[in-house]
Amino acid sequence: MKKSETTLKESEATLPKPLVERFKSQDEMWEYLIASKNIIWMGQNTNHLEINKEIKNAALKVIENSEFQKYPPPGGFSELREAIAQDLKLPDHDVLITSGGTEGLHIVVSSIIRVGDHAIISDPGYMIIGKFVERWGGHVSYVPIYSPELNYRLKPEAVKGEIKENTKLLILVDPLNPLGYAHTEDEIKAFADIAKEHDLIIIHDVTYRDFSDKHALAAKYAPERTFTIYSFSKSYALAGLRIGAIVSLKEMVNNAKNFIINDLGTNFLSQRVALAALKTKPVWLPLIKKETRENQKLIKDAVEKVPKAFLPIYPAQASMFVIDLLDTGIRPIDIMSHLLEKYNIFTREGSYTSKRFGHRYLRVSFSIPTKHVEKFAEAFPKAMNELNNNLFFSV
Ligand SMILES: Cc1ncc(COP(=O)(O)O)c(C=O)c1O
């Protein structure tokens, strides 16, 4: 055996299991992360920027008045529902308040998909939606978009190529988690036309809409076949309160309501807080957009210091993007683990958002204070270098 082969084998034998693979379960990992002090939170696209005092005050008021002892209206408070429709500029639409966008996605998928039906979604993408389809016995085409030839985006032509006789659903996550692009208005129009021509329903998940410069709603072009999924978790910084909504025409929302589990309504306190956040949005949103854009630039500069690493999408129209690491030879799971273990920085390796392409990228989110992003910017090139030179094993 050649000497280099021996060395490689030995170094592999001493390779510690990445930290994140040492957790027995997802729950154990979250408990660890939440309990750890001073973690820099770049792994969940959640918003850690201060938004507005009035939002916390709304929560305190519910607690002081013990309002949580009552059930809320089952479909949500009308003021909140109207404010969401207004925010989307869809005044003629109905709104059902849900426990996060996730519950909204599940209810809508449940109302559409039956055994043997087919749905289309991008890969990479937000995979849980595809899983919801599969739970109902549906088949999913995960359309590959991760290549420079496709500009790393889901194109209307690619969707057309996937349509079958039993296709019922087109799922658009826009802006896209994890890549961070937003569809153009022309693309949205084209998707709406495809839906009309082939009798499809569109789920338009707009969780990250507030981070984009310009955003078009499929509901504007195909209202009679679009469910818009709304979330308070990201721009509104209310992830832990678990609140979101389904927005569509009244008849479609009524049909979706047949699949509600939580028919006693969504968390009282969360609804009050969400309304305060919506009302104060003109004050805090411009600041958050500015800060997240500046943060993206800092990350870009740091990525440019690492040979062969690159950003497929920049600037992102969301609170996250991915760093392609394939040609660096460093596995995303190893850098995620190393950043967490040595630098207290939580990022996300790619397999969570793509089985096919996840080995190529690390996802980082930047709706966090700039001083935290500066720490990442300093740590990332160092950490990559340490892994490259196996310095990892001496720390
Ligand atoms: C595209 C997308 N949709 C929905 C969700 C879930 O949102 P919620 O916290 O409102 O359930 C996420 C969370 O990361 C997401 O990325």
The ligand as a Tripos MOL2 file, in Angstrom:
@<TRIPOS>MOLECULE
LIG
   16    16     1     0     0
SMALL
NO_CHARGES

@<TRIPOS>ATOM
      1 C1        -41.2020   27.5190    2.8840 C.3       1 LIG1
      2 C2        -41.6850   27.3120    4.2620 C.ar      1 LIG1
      3 N1        -42.9910   27.1510    4.4810 N.ar      1 LIG1
      4 C3        -43.4810   26.9920    5.7190 C.ar      1 LIG1
      5 C4        -42.6280   26.9430    6.7930 C.ar      1 LIG1
      6 C5        -43.1930   26.7180    8.1520 C.3       1 LIG1
      7 O1        -43.6960   27.8700    8.6430 O.3       1 LIG1
      8 P1        -44.4570   27.9490   10.0410 P.3       1 LIG1
      9 O2        -43.4220   28.1800   11.0880 O.co2     1 LIG1
     10 O3        -45.3620   29.1090    9.8400 O.co2     1 LIG1
     11 O4        -45.1760   26.6700   10.2400 O.co2     1 LIG1
     12 C6        -41.2630   27.0940    6.6250 C.ar      1 LIG1
     13 C7        -40.3440   27.0310    7.7640 C.2       1 LIG1
     14 O5        -39.1740   27.0140    7.6750 O.2       1 LIG1
     15 C8        -40.7810   27.2860    5.3300 C.ar      1 LIG1
     16 O6        -39.4840   27.4250    5.0770 O.3       1 LIG1
@<TRIPOS>BOND
     1     1     2 1
     2     2     3 ar
     3     2    15 ar
     4     3     4 ar
     5     4     5 ar
     6     5     6 1
     7     5    12 ar
     8     6     7 1
     9     7     8 1
    10     8     9 2
    11     8    10 1
    12     8    11 1
    13    12    13 1
    14    12    15 ar
    15    13    14 2
    16    15    16 1
@<TRIPOS>SUBSTRUCTURE
     1 LIG1         1 GROUP 0 **** ****
